[in-house]
């Protein structure tokens, strides 16, 4: 609509609204056609004056009692006002006149859904499917999906959303919601098959590729996931989330060069934030590009001085460089900014141990365990430290306590090693046989931390 035509339209609309208000609101009447009433109702809805819109819809039905549009509009307004029973009454009145319009049937389904009438809601969507035109089918199935979602019937929701996309592979809400539903149902393999089917029809659909990337990631098929994310941003070159998620999966797959490539391409059209810079730093650390990593973390901290994760990353990088004072300073700052991460405390413990600050290191290990006894790594790191320091009795008592919380291979194996270390060879033999029968033994674990005398006993048993 040109600016001239737009001006004329709004001038005419104001006149129409003024005529309506001067008559209907003041208790007199005059004839207005369907078009005028539709414009008046839309005007009030745009102004968030739903009660006034409802009043206008009532007048419209008085003057145009056989217009399905006004039944649909009135029911929709009542639903927005959270009156599903009243809305259902209007829908039933419209249905009594023989109207089987798709929009009316979907409103009926929504009313029943909000009133927790599952069978009636699904009956309405089934009737809508029978009467809908081909280009309406996607919305019918989407409404059916919403019904299933409301009643937490997620497999039914997944099936309906699959049909939404079969009718319209670019249905925006369907594409977004099916990913959430896939996670709820864990139907990842089936979703991959669906996305491939749809991609064959619509190969430049970036959101389909993006969803496929997530599905493969959940199946831990990382190479396929990376390929899918790359196709997503090839189809939509400024698809920011595709670049970010591609980089995340590359890091999970230890493909740090590829992750950096994704981040660098992302930074060609976005200003990097502290999160991106920190993750680039993480990649460079893992590639042993410590100077580049330090530069990335420095930039991240300059952007967000209170970003604990950036400080933690700087600390890890400095630790690997052997710059222990800098590492300790950075991890201490990270903890001061956010003391809820046991990983920060574990790193501090390892740094202090490397600096031979034994009492401080042990205190930090204990704090990490107190923070998150459910995290097996807290116990394992401390156990490994005690073992390497030759504190076998304390290592044994620690892993005995850890077994109350964990039954992972690493903890069970640590227990067998500790039994050997304190000379309880028969118990170690018995524990080893039990662990082997339950596939809970990890060969070779911790053996490099044992002195030769203990290692020989351990080797004879395991």
PEZI-V506913 format. One record per pair of residues at least 4 apart in sequence whose ideal C-beta (glycine too) atoms are under 6 Angstrom apart, sorted by the first residue. I is the first residue (numbers start at 0). GAP is how many residues later the second one is. D is the distance in whole Angstrom. If there is no record, write none. Layout:
i = <I	I>
gap = <GAP	GAP>
d = <D	D>
This chain:
i = <0	0	12	15	15	16	16	19	19	20	22	22	22	23	31	31	33	33	36	39	40	40	40	40	43	43	43	44	49	49	49	52	53	56	56	56	59	59	60	60	63	67	67	70	70	71	71	73	74	74	74	74	77	77	77	78	82	83	83	83	86	87	90	90	93	93	98	99	101	101	101	104	104	104	105	105	107	108	108	108	108	111	111	111	112	112	112	116	117	120	124	124	127	127	128	131	131	131	136	137	137	137	137	140	140	140	141	141	143	144	144	144	147	147	147	148	153	153	153	154	156	157	157	157	160	160	160	160	161	163	163	164	164	164	168	168	168	172	174	178	181	181	186	187	187	187	190	191	194	194	194	194	197	198	198	203	205	205	205	205	208	208	208	209	209	211	212	212	212	215	215	215	216	216	221	221	224	225	225	228	228	228	231	231	232	232	232	237	240	242	242	245	246	246	246	249	249	249	250	255	255	255	258	259	262	262	265	266	271	271	273	273	273	273	273	273	276	276	276	277	277	277	277	279	280	280	280	280	281	283	283	283	284	284	288	289	289	292	293	296	296	296	299	300	300	305	307	307	307	310	310	310	311	311	313	314	314	314	314	317	317	317	318	318	322	323	323	323	326	327	330	330	330	333	334	334	341	341	341	341	341	344	344	344	345	345	347	348	348	348	351	351	351	351	352	352	356	364	367	368	368	371	372	375	375	375	375	376	378	378	379	382	382	382	382	385	385	385	386	386	387	390	391	391	394	395	395	398	398	398	401	401	405	408	408	408	411	411	412	412	412	415	415	415	416	418	418	418	419	419	419	419	420	423	427	428	431	431	434	434	435	449	449	457>
gap = <4	5	26	20	23	23	26	4	20	4	5	6	7	35	4	5	30	33	23	16	12	15	16	32	5	8	9	8	27	30	31	24	23	13	16	17	4	10	4	9	6	31	33	19	23	31	32	16	12	15	16	32	5	8	9	8	4	27	30	31	24	23	16	17	5	10	5	31	26	30	34	19	22	23	22	37	16	12	15	16	34	5	8	9	8	34	37	4	33	26	18	19	4	12	11	4	5	8	30	26	29	30	33	19	22	23	22	32	16	12	15	16	5	8	9	8	27	30	31	30	24	23	27	29	13	16	17	20	32	7	10	4	9	33	29	33	36	4	32	32	5	9	4	27	30	31	24	23	4	13	16	17	10	4	9	31	26	29	30	33	19	22	23	22	32	16	12	15	16	5	8	9	8	32	27	31	24	20	23	13	16	17	7	10	6	9	10	31	4	19	23	16	12	15	16	5	8	9	8	27	30	31	24	23	13	17	4	5	4	5	4	26	29	30	33	36	19	22	23	22	31	32	35	16	12	15	16	32	31	5	8	9	8	32	4	27	31	24	23	13	16	17	10	4	9	31	26	29	30	19	22	23	22	32	16	12	15	16	32	5	8	9	8	32	4	27	30	31	24	23	13	16	17	10	4	9	26	29	30	33	36	19	22	23	22	35	16	12	15	16	5	8	9	12	8	32	4	17	10	4	9	6	32	4	30	32	35	4	4	23	30	12	15	16	31	5	8	9	8	62	61	4	29	30	23	22	26	15	16	19	4	9	5	4	31	33	23	28	28	29	32	12	15	16	29	5	8	9	8	34	37	38	33	4	33	32	29	30	5	6	5	4	5	4>
d = <5	5	6	5	6	6	6	5	5	5	5	6	5	6	4	6	5	6	4	5	5	5	6	6	4	4	4	5	6	6	6	5	5	6	5	4	6	5	6	5	6	5	5	6	4	5	6	5	4	4	5	5	4	5	4	5	6	5	4	5	5	4	5	5	5	5	5	5	5	5	5	5	5	4	6	5	4	5	4	5	5	4	4	4	5	5	5	6	5	5	6	4	5	5	5	4	5	5	4	5	4	4	5	5	4	4	5	6	4	5	4	5	4	4	4	5	6	4	5	6	5	5	5	6	5	6	4	6	5	5	4	5	5	6	5	5	6	6	4	5	6	5	6	5	5	5	5	5	6	5	6	4	5	6	5	5	5	4	4	5	5	4	4	4	5	4	5	4	4	4	4	4	4	5	5	4	5	6	6	5	6	4	6	4	5	4	6	5	6	5	4	5	4	4	5	4	4	4	5	4	5	5	5	5	6	5	6	5	4	5	6	4	5	4	5	6	5	5	4	5	6	5	5	5	5	4	4	5	6	4	4	4	4	5	6	6	5	5	6	6	5	4	4	6	5	5	5	4	4	5	5	4	4	6	4	5	4	4	6	4	4	4	4	6	6	6	6	5	5	5	6	5	5	5	5	5	5	4	4	6	6	6	5	4	5	5	5	5	4	4	4	5	4	6	4	6	6	4	5	6	5	6	5	6	5	5	6	6	6	4	5	5	6	5	5	4	5	4	5	5	5	6	4	5	5	4	5	5	5	5	6	5	4	6	5	5	5	4	6	5	5	5	5	5	5	4	5	4	5	6	5	4	5	6	5	5	5	6	4	4	5	4	4	6>
